[in-house]
Each structure stands twice: as structure tokens, then as C-alpha cells.
């Protein structure tokens, strides 16, 4: 599969996941009333939205104009990294959701790596990939992590006991 086709499918899939997450959240308005839950729900949301946007920019820039996707990946990844780092301090007060804190920290790491490869594309040579391919692998890992967060959240493991 060529990179352009991958990013087209990837972006469409991520936007679909955003819509599905909206529907889930719409069915649980109580999650939005609790500030802690609202932040966690928002963190899951951006785990799908930011990669979807990156996928769109990768299609626009492609191989012909890499400056477009590189700049957008850096900017969006920095937003994602800061957001995830801010969320790590908003876990359950009893500390029982170690998975959530770890997942948020790993997501922040993935975002940081995406920004680094966007800023320094030659680093992709370390893993013998083109920069846009290395970014694709990192985005796949990020969305997979987002799926894990959804599963754990829906199973009640990442929500306070009174909201589970």
C-alpha cells in the first residue's frame, strides 16, 4: 500500500472513531458533569482527532511537499503531548487507575516522538523508514493505545467508583 492510500484510510478511520466516541459520550451525559471524567473523555477524543488531522495533512503535503505534513505533525503532536501530560495529574485520587496514568504518559511519549520525527526527519533512518512511514507507525501505536483507553474506560476501570 502506498503512503497516500494509507493516510487516506487512516484519517477516515480516525474520524469515524471520533464520531463513534461522540455517540458513546452522548449516551453518558453524566461523564461530562464530572470535571475529572470530562478531562479523561476529552483525552480519549483527542487520541482519535489529532491523528485524523495529521492524516489529512499528510495527504495534503504528501511526498511532494513534506514541509506541510511535517509542520502540522509537529504542531498537532505538541498539542497532544501537552494535553496528555496535563491529564496524567487528573487520575483517580485513590491512585487505583495506574493503567490510565501509564497510558496517558505513553501517549505523551508517542506524541513527542511524532513531533521529533516531524522536526528531524532524518531520525527515521535509524529504523530504516521514510519519515512519513515512521510517523505512520507512531500514529498506529497512538490510535491502538486510544482503543485500549476506550476499552478500559468502558469497562469502568478508568472511572471513579461512583461513575463506573
Secondary structure, 3 states (H helix, E strand, C coil): CCHHHHHHHHHHHHHHHHHHHHHHHHCCCHHHHCHHHHHHHHHHHHHHHHHHHHHHHHHHHCCCCHHHHHHHHHHHHHHHHHHHHHHHCCCCCCCCCHHHHHHHHHHHHHHHHHHHHHHCHHHHHHHCCCHHHHHHHHHHHHHHHHHHHHHHHHCCCCCCCCCC
